[in-house]
Amino acid sequence: MGRFLNYLLVPLYTAKMSVESGQYGVVTNIYAWTALLLVVLTFGMETTFFRFADKESGNVSKVFSMTMQVVGVLCALFLAGVFCSIDGLSALLGYAQHPEFLKMMAVVVALDALQAIPFGLLRFQGRPVKFASLKLLNIFSNIILNLFVFVALPVLARDYPSIFGSLYSPDKQSYYVFLINLLCTSFITLFFIPEMRLFRPTGDVRLLGKMLSYSWPLLLLGIAGILNLNADKILYPQLVPGQQGRVELSVYGASVKVAAIMAMLMQAFRFAYEPFVFGNRDKKDAKVLYAQAMKYFIAIALLAFLVVVFYLDLIKYIISPDYWCGLKVVPYIMAAEVFMGIYFNLSFWYKLNDETWWGAVFSFVGCALLFAVNIAFVPRYGYMACAWASFTSYFVAMLLSYFVGQRRNPIAYDLKAILGYAVLFAVLYAAAEMLPVENIYLRLLCNTLLLGVYVAYFVKKDLPVNKIPLINRFFGK
């Protein structure tokens, strides 16, 4: 829900930032950098906190404190480095005229990294109400400020120029995006004061060594994973320099947002699945549960894929028509998101075995492929090559994790059922693509019928409705 609400800012940004200005490309590029930096600054400590809080359940306070100390030191060093070298850094990244962009986002990413650990504590303690409330408060604050700045403020500046005229400029939309992010992130940080009472400075070198030994492969894994998601957006201004690169990146960045429904599904799955795996690791039927989770995840992910591509004629209106030329990347990005979700599902065999370095190996292989495809093909094929690179990198990482995992820690996945869903998906997708229907309403009707076939198969095979409590109550059973 939170990701969906944030998703609603996309039509606002694409409506206010013209393609020709390239400002949405600036936002896309800097947010890609902040995503990478967030992984570096958290240093794999979010997952490490879960692992060690679970192993040393009687001493959660010490684990939490040590985790906060590591992340806090990294954030302090990072901010000092950025602010001391801001002129050279902004020139290097192509923002010599706007160093304030980097200053604001440096503070945002440091605060986000610090917040990740208290958010992890809430998940570990089973406190979803505060967790969700703070996530949503951040998003609602962001939306309200964006609506004020991009909708109300231009009108106020026009009607009352003496009061509001100096506060708004149509050439500074990207600046407003970063400023709003800084204000909202700073505001949310204040709500973690109660959790910080658990913090006690600790000098337990033995615990620190064990945690760092566990976390550094996760750091490499995280870097490779986030590069797989964002390297194209980081590299694009270098591969296609100047205004043309910013314009094309604007189109690509907006088109990728159309596929965000899959990213929302991934995030929801990740929030729930990580504590679920560590919480059930000692149960007899743990591997059965993991196998079932994989089957249901794939079935629902493929359903989400079909929903987006079948109704793309409607969903595309979330972005300005000027950006529609980039929608051809959506199926590739959606497929890459499915592969990423499966890869995440598969990843727990090495996390549970404390062999997290395997994840770094798989991810860096995928990352190397991503860089190679982008560098080789972006100058010639533009942002389509970015979509091909994402598809290829996650597909290879997924296969590597599966085959190595089945040798190191085999799980009896229901491959027959998974293959059934994959074949049905492929047939329905191909049918929708090949149907010679030009009328949009008739095409949507045909796609709805095809989607109904998939839903009916899912309900019949793996979702017996008579076992759903709400439906039983509704029918008085």
C-alpha positions as CSV (number, residue, x, y, z in Angstrom):
1,M,0.0,0.0,0.0
2,G,2.8,2.4,0.9
3,R,4.6,1.7,-2.4
4,F,1.3,2.2,-4.3
5,L,0.7,5.6,-2.6
6,N,4.3,6.7,-3.5
7,Y,3.6,5.4,-7.0
8,L,0.9,8.1,-7.3
9,L,3.6,10.7,-7.5
10,V,4.8,9.4,-10.9
11,P,1.9,11.1,-12.8
12,L,2.5,14.3,-11.0
13,Y,6.2,14.4,-11.8
14,T,5.8,13.4,-15.4
15,A,3.1,16.0,-15.9
16,K,5.2,18.8,-14.3
17,M,8.6,17.8,-15.7
18,S,8.6,17.9,-19.5
19,V,10.6,15.2,-21.3
20,E,12.7,18.0,-23.0
21,S,13.8,19.4,-19.7
22,G,15.4,16.1,-18.6
23,Q,14.6,16.9,-14.9
24,Y,13.0,13.6,-14.3
25,G,16.2,12.0,-15.6
26,V,18.1,14.0,-12.9
27,V,15.7,12.6,-10.3
28,T,16.1,9.1,-11.6
29,N,19.9,9.3,-11.7
30,I,20.4,10.7,-8.2
31,Y,17.8,8.3,-6.7
32,A,19.8,5.4,-8.3
33,W,22.9,6.7,-6.5
34,T,21.1,7.0,-3.2
35,A,19.8,3.4,-3.5
36,L,23.4,2.2,-3.9
37,L,24.7,4.3,-1.1
38,L,21.9,3.1,1.2
39,V,23.1,-0.5,0.8
40,V,26.7,0.5,1.5
41,L,25.8,2.4,4.6
42,T,23.5,-0.3,6.1
43,F,26.4,-2.7,5.5
44,G,24.1,-5.8,5.5
45,M,23.4,-5.0,9.1
46,E,19.6,-5.3,8.8
47,T,19.7,-9.0,8.0
48,T,22.7,-9.4,10.4
49,F,20.5,-8.0,13.2
50,F,17.8,-10.6,12.5
51,R,20.4,-13.4,12.5
52,F,22.1,-12.4,15.7
53,A,19.0,-11.3,17.6
54,D,17.6,-14.7,16.8
55,K,20.8,-16.5,17.9
56,E,21.3,-14.4,21.0
57,S,17.6,-13.8,21.9
58,G,18.5,-13.0,25.5
59,N,20.6,-10.1,24.5
60,V,18.7,-8.3,21.8
61,S,19.7,-4.9,23.3
62,K,23.4,-5.6,22.8
63,V,22.9,-6.8,19.2
64,F,20.8,-3.8,18.4
65,S,23.3,-1.4,20.0
66,M,26.3,-2.9,18.1
67,T,24.3,-2.7,14.8
68,M,23.5,0.9,15.4
69,Q,27.1,1.7,16.2
70,V,28.4,0.2,13.0
71,V,25.8,2.0,10.8
72,G,26.2,5.2,12.8
73,V,30.0,5.3,12.3
74,L,29.7,4.6,8.6
75,C,27.1,7.4,8.2
76,A,29.2,9.9,10.0
77,L,32.3,9.1,7.8
78,F,30.1,9.3,4.7
79,L,28.6,12.7,5.5
80,A,32.1,14.1,6.4
81,G,33.5,12.8,3.1
82,V,30.6,14.2,1.0
83,F,30.6,17.7,2.6
84,C,34.4,18.0,2.5
85,S,34.6,17.1,-1.2
86,I,31.3,18.4,-2.5
87,D,32.7,20.6,-5.3
88,G,34.8,17.9,-6.9
89,L,32.1,15.3,-6.3
90,S,29.3,17.3,-7.9
91,A,31.5,18.1,-10.9
92,L,32.4,14.4,-11.3
93,L,28.7,13.4,-11.3
94,G,27.7,16.2,-13.7
95,Y,26.0,18.4,-11.1
96,A,28.6,21.1,-10.8
97,Q,25.8,23.8,-10.9
98,H,23.7,22.0,-8.3
99,P,25.9,20.7,-5.4
100,E,22.9,21.2,-3.2
101,F,21.2,18.2,-4.8
102,L,24.0,15.9,-3.5
103,K,24.1,17.6,-0.1
104,M,20.4,17.0,0.5
105,M,20.4,13.4,-0.7
106,A,23.5,12.6,1.3
107,V,21.7,13.5,4.5
108,V,18.6,11.6,3.3
109,V,20.5,8.4,2.6
110,A,22.4,8.6,6.0
111,L,19.1,9.1,7.9
112,D,17.5,6.2,5.9
113,A,20.4,3.9,6.8
114,L,20.1,4.8,10.5
115,Q,16.3,4.2,10.3
116,A,16.7,0.8,8.7
117,I,17.9,-0.7,12.1
118,P,15.0,0.5,14.3
119,F,12.6,-0.5,11.5
120,G,14.3,-4.0,11.7
121,L,13.8,-4.0,15.4
122,L,10.0,-3.3,15.0
123,R,9.8,-6.3,12.6
124,F,11.8,-8.5,15.0
125,Q,9.5,-7.6,17.9
126,G,6.4,-8.2,15.8
127,R,5.1,-4.6,15.9
128,P,3.6,-4.2,12.5
129,V,1.3,-1.3,13.5
130,K,4.1,1.2,14.3
131,F,6.2,-0.2,11.4
132,A,3.4,0.4,8.8
133,S,2.3,3.6,10.5
134,L,5.7,5.3,10.1
135,K,6.1,4.0,6.6
136,L,2.7,5.4,5.6
137,L,3.3,8.7,7.5
138,N,6.4,9.2,5.6
139,I,4.6,8.6,2.3
140,F,1.6,10.7,3.2
141,S,3.8,13.6,4.3
142,N,5.7,13.3,1.0
143,I,2.5,13.3,-1.1
144,I,1.0,16.3,0.7
145,L,4.2,18.3,0.4
146,N,4.5,17.3,-3.3
147,L,0.9,18.3,-4.0
148,F,1.5,21.7,-2.3
149,V,4.7,22.4,-4.1
150,F,3.7,21.2,-7.6
151,V,0.0,22.0,-7.6
152,A,-0.8,24.7,-5.1
153,L,2.4,26.7,-5.0
154,P,2.4,27.6,-8.8
155,V,-1.1,29.0,-8.4
156,L,-0.2,30.9,-5.3
157,A,3.0,32.3,-7.0
158,R,0.9,33.4,-10.0
159,D,-1.9,35.0,-7.9
160,Y,0.2,36.4,-5.1
161,P,3.7,37.0,-6.6
162,S,4.8,39.3,-3.8
163,I,4.4,36.6,-1.2
164,F,5.0,33.3,-3.0
165,G,6.7,34.4,-6.2
166,S,10.2,33.8,-4.8
167,L,9.3,30.3,-3.5
168,Y,8.5,28.7,-6.8
169,S,10.4,28.4,-10.1
170,P,9.3,25.9,-12.9
171,D,13.0,25.3,-13.6
172,K,13.6,23.8,-10.0
173,Q,11.3,20.8,-9.9
174,S,14.1,18.3,-9.3
175,Y,15.3,20.5,-6.4
176,Y,11.9,20.5,-4.8
177,V,11.7,16.7,-5.0
178,F,15.0,16.3,-3.1
179,L,14.1,19.0,-0.5
180,I,10.7,17.3,0.2
181,N,12.5,14.0,0.7
182,L,14.9,15.5,3.1
183,L,12.1,17.1,5.2
184,C,10.0,13.9,5.4
185,T,12.9,11.7,6.3
186,S,14.1,14.0,9.0
187,F,10.6,14.1,10.4
188,I,10.2,10.3,10.6
189,T,13.6,10.0,12.4
190,L,12.1,11.7,15.4
191,F,9.6,8.8,16.0
192,F,12.4,6.4,16.7
193,I,13.4,8.0,20.0
194,P,11.6,5.3,22.1
195,E,13.4,2.5,20.2
196,M,16.7,4.3,20.8
197,R,16.3,3.9,24.5
198,L,17.3,0.3,23.9
199,F,20.7,1.5,22.7
200,R,23.7,1.0,25.0
201,P,27.2,1.7,23.8
202,T,29.1,-1.6,23.7
203,G,32.7,-2.6,23.1
204,D,32.1,-6.3,22.6
205,V,34.8,-6.9,20.0
206,R,34.0,-10.6,19.8
207,L,30.4,-9.9,18.8
208,L,31.5,-7.2,16.4
209,G,33.8,-9.6,14.7
210,K,31.1,-12.3,14.3
211,M,28.6,-9.8,13.0
212,L,31.0,-8.3,10.5
213,S,32.0,-11.7,9.3
214,Y,28.4,-12.4,8.6
215,S,27.5,-9.0,7.1
216,W,30.4,-8.3,4.7
217,P,29.2,-10.9,2.1
218,L,25.7,-9.5,2.6
219,L,27.2,-6.1,1.8
220,L,28.7,-7.4,-1.5
221,L,25.4,-9.2,-2.2
222,G,23.5,-6.0,-1.6
223,I,25.8,-3.9,-3.7
224,A,25.5,-6.3,-6.6
225,G,21.8,-6.6,-6.2
226,I,21.2,-2.8,-6.1
227,L,23.5,-2.4,-9.1
228,N,21.4,-4.9,-10.9
229,L,18.5,-2.6,-10.3
230,N,20.1,0.7,-10.8
231,A,23.4,0.4,-12.7
232,D,21.6,1.3,-15.9
233,K,20.3,4.5,-14.4
234,I,23.7,5.3,-12.9
235,L,25.6,4.5,-16.1
236,Y,23.2,6.1,-18.6
237,P,24.5,9.7,-18.3
238,Q,28.0,8.5,-18.9
239,L,27.1,6.3,-21.9
240,V,24.8,8.9,-23.5
241,P,26.1,12.2,-22.2
242,G,24.5,15.6,-22.2
243,Q,20.9,16.6,-22.6
244,Q,20.1,13.7,-24.8
245,G,21.1,11.3,-22.1
246,R,19.0,13.1,-19.5
247,V,15.9,13.1,-21.8
248,E,16.2,9.4,-22.6
249,L,16.8,8.6,-19.0
250,S,13.6,10.5,-18.1
251,V,11.6,8.4,-20.6
252,Y,13.2,5.1,-19.3
253,G,12.8,6.1,-15.6
254,A,9.1,6.9,-16.1
255,S,8.4,3.7,-18.1
256,V,10.1,1.6,-15.4
257,K,7.7,3.0,-12.9
258,V,4.8,1.5,-14.9
259,A,6.1,-1.9,-13.9
260,A,6.3,-0.8,-10.2
261,I,3.3,-3.1,-9.2
262,M,5.8,-6.0,-9.4
263,A,8.3,-4.0,-7.2
264,M,5.5,-3.5,-4.7
265,L,4.8,-7.2,-4.6
266,M,8.6,-7.9,-4.1
267,Q,8.8,-5.4,-1.2
268,A,5.7,-6.8,0.6
269,F,7.0,-10.4,0.1
270,R,10.5,-9.4,1.4
271,F,9.1,-7.7,4.5
272,A,7.1,-10.8,5.5
273,Y,9.3,-13.6,4.2
274,E,12.6,-12.7,5.9
275,P,11.3,-13.0,9.5
276,F,9.2,-16.0,8.4
277,V,12.2,-17.9,7.2
278,F,14.4,-17.2,10.3
279,G,11.4,-17.9,12.6
280,N,10.6,-21.3,11.1
281,R,14.2,-22.5,10.5
282,D,14.1,-25.1,13.3
283,K,10.7,-26.6,12.4
284,K,10.5,-30.1,11.0
285,D,8.5,-29.0,8.0
286,A,10.5,-25.8,7.3
287,K,11.6,-26.9,3.8
288,V,8.0,-27.8,3.0
289,L,6.9,-24.4,4.0
290,Y,9.7,-22.8,1.9
291,A,8.7,-24.9,-1.2
292,Q,5.0,-23.9,-0.8
293,A,6.0,-20.2,-0.5
294,M,8.0,-20.5,-3.7
295,K,5.0,-22.0,-5.6
296,Y,2.5,-19.4,-4.4
297,F,5.0,-16.5,-5.0
298,I,5.6,-17.6,-8.6
299,A,1.8,-18.1,-9.2
300,I,1.0,-14.6,-7.9
301,A,4.0,-12.9,-9.5
302,L,2.9,-14.2,-12.9
303,L,-0.6,-13.1,-12.3
304,A,0.6,-9.6,-11.5
305,F,2.7,-9.6,-14.7
306,L,-0.4,-10.5,-16.7
307,V,-2.5,-7.8,-15.0
308,V,0.0,-5.1,-15.9
309,V,0.6,-6.1,-19.5
310,F,-3.0,-7.0,-20.2
311,Y,-4.2,-3.6,-19.0
312,L,-1.3,-1.5,-20.1
313,D,-3.6,0.5,-22.3
314,L,-5.2,1.9,-19.1
315,I,-2.2,1.8,-16.7
316,K,0.0,3.9,-19.1
317,Y,-2.1,6.9,-18.2
318,I,-0.3,7.2,-14.9
319,I,2.5,8.9,-16.9
320,S,2.3,11.7,-19.3
321,P,1.7,10.7,-23.0
322,D,5.1,12.3,-23.8
323,Y,6.7,9.4,-22.0
324,W,4.7,6.5,-23.6
325,C,7.4,5.9,-26.2
326,G,9.3,4.0,-23.5
327,L,6.6,1.5,-22.6
328,K,8.1,-1.2,-24.7
329,V,10.5,-1.9,-21.9
330,V,7.8,-2.8,-19.4
331,P,7.5,-6.6,-20.2
332,Y,11.3,-7.0,-19.9
333,I,11.4,-5.1,-16.6
334,M,8.4,-7.1,-15.2
335,A,10.2,-10.4,-16.1
336,A,13.4,-9.2,-14.5
337,E,11.4,-8.4,-11.3
338,V,9.9,-11.9,-11.3
339,F,13.4,-13.4,-11.6
340,M,14.6,-11.2,-8.8
341,G,11.8,-12.3,-6.6
342,I,12.5,-16.0,-7.2
343,Y,16.2,-15.3,-6.6
344,F,15.4,-13.7,-3.3
345,N,13.2,-16.7,-2.4
346,L,16.1,-19.0,-3.2
347,S,18.6,-16.9,-1.3
348,F,17.8,-18.2,2.1
349,W,19.7,-21.5,1.8
350,Y,23.0,-19.6,2.2
351,K,21.7,-17.1,4.7
352,L,20.5,-19.9,7.0
353,N,23.8,-21.8,6.5
354,D,25.9,-18.7,7.3
355,E,27.4,-18.9,3.8
356,T,26.3,-15.5,2.6
357,W,29.3,-15.2,0.3
358,W,27.5,-17.4,-2.2
359,G,25.0,-14.6,-2.7
360,A,27.8,-12.2,-3.4
361,V,29.1,-14.6,-6.1
362,F,25.8,-15.0,-7.8
363,S,24.9,-11.3,-7.7
364,F,28.3,-10.2,-9.0
365,V,28.0,-12.6,-11.9
366,G,24.6,-11.1,-12.7
367,C,26.0,-7.6,-12.2
368,A,28.9,-8.2,-14.5
369,L,26.5,-9.3,-17.2
370,L,24.4,-6.2,-16.6
371,F,27.4,-3.9,-17.0
372,A,28.6,-5.7,-20.1
373,V,25.2,-5.5,-21.9
374,N,24.7,-1.9,-20.9
375,I,28.1,-0.7,-22.0
376,A,28.0,-2.8,-25.2
377,F,24.5,-1.9,-26.4
378,V,23.2,1.3,-24.8
379,P,25.2,3.6,-27.1
380,R,23.5,1.8,-30.1
381,Y,20.1,0.8,-28.8
382,G,19.4,3.3,-26.0
383,Y,17.3,2.4,-23.0
384,M,16.0,-0.9,-24.6
385,A,19.5,-2.3,-23.9
386,C,18.9,-1.4,-20.2
387,A,15.8,-3.6,-20.1
388,W,17.6,-6.5,-21.9
389,A,20.5,-6.2,-19.4
390,S,18.1,-6.4,-16.3
391,F,16.3,-9.4,-17.8
392,T,19.6,-11.3,-18.5
393,S,21.4,-10.5,-15.2
394,Y,18.6,-11.7,-12.9
395,F,17.8,-14.7,-15.0
396,V,21.4,-15.9,-14.8
397,A,21.6,-15.1,-11.0
398,M,18.4,-17.0,-10.4
399,L,19.6,-20.1,-12.2
400,L,23.0,-20.1,-10.4
401,S,21.3,-19.8,-7.0
402,Y,18.9,-22.6,-7.8
403,F,21.4,-25.2,-9.1
404,V,24.0,-24.5,-6.4
405,G,21.4,-24.3,-3.7
406,Q,20.0,-27.7,-4.7
407,R,23.4,-29.2,-4.2
408,R,24.2,-27.4,-0.9
409,N,20.8,-27.4,0.7
410,P,18.2,-29.2,-1.4
411,I,14.5,-28.2,-1.2
412,A,11.9,-30.2,-3.0
413,Y,10.2,-27.4,-4.9
414,D,7.0,-28.4,-6.7
415,L,8.5,-28.0,-10.1
416,K,5.6,-29.7,-11.9
417,A,3.1,-27.2,-10.5
418,I,5.5,-24.3,-11.1
419,L,6.0,-25.4,-14.7
420,G,2.2,-25.6,-15.2
421,Y,1.8,-22.0,-14.2
422,A,4.8,-21.0,-16.4
423,V,3.4,-22.8,-19.5
424,L,-0.1,-21.4,-18.9
425,F,1.3,-17.9,-18.5
426,A,3.4,-18.2,-21.7
427,V,0.4,-19.4,-23.7
428,L,-1.9,-16.6,-22.4
429,Y,0.7,-13.9,-22.9
430,A,1.5,-15.1,-26.4
431,A,-2.3,-15.2,-27.2
432,A,-2.8,-11.6,-26.1
433,E,0.2,-10.4,-28.1
434,M,-0.9,-12.2,-31.3
435,L,-4.6,-11.4,-31.2
436,P,-5.2,-9.0,-34.1
437,V,-7.5,-6.7,-32.1
438,E,-7.1,-3.0,-32.8
439,N,-10.2,-1.7,-30.9
440,I,-9.0,-0.9,-27.3
441,Y,-12.3,-1.9,-25.7
442,L,-12.4,-5.2,-27.5
443,R,-8.8,-5.8,-26.7
444,L,-9.3,-5.2,-23.0
445,L,-12.3,-7.6,-23.1
446,C,-10.2,-10.3,-24.7
447,N,-7.4,-9.8,-22.2
448,T,-9.9,-9.9,-19.3
449,L,-11.1,-13.3,-20.5
450,L,-7.5,-14.6,-20.8
451,L,-6.8,-13.3,-17.3
452,G,-9.9,-15.1,-16.1
453,V,-8.5,-18.4,-17.4
454,Y,-5.3,-17.9,-15.3
455,V,-7.3,-17.0,-12.2
456,A,-9.6,-20.0,-12.6
457,Y,-6.6,-22.3,-12.9
458,F,-5.0,-20.8,-9.8
459,V,-8.2,-21.1,-7.8
460,K,-8.8,-24.7,-8.9
461,K,-5.2,-25.9,-8.4
462,D,-4.0,-24.0,-5.3
463,L,-6.6,-21.7,-3.8
464,P,-9.7,-23.7,-2.9
465,V,-12.2,-20.9,-2.1
466,N,-14.2,-23.1,0.3
467,K,-11.2,-23.0,2.7
468,I,-11.0,-19.3,2.9
469,P,-12.6,-18.2,6.3
470,L,-14.1,-15.0,5.1
471,I,-15.9,-16.7,2.2
472,N,-17.1,-19.5,4.6
473,R,-18.6,-16.9,6.9
474,F,-20.2,-15.0,4.0
475,F,-22.0,-18.2,2.8
476,G,-22.7,-19.3,6.4
477,K,-20.5,-22.5,6.1
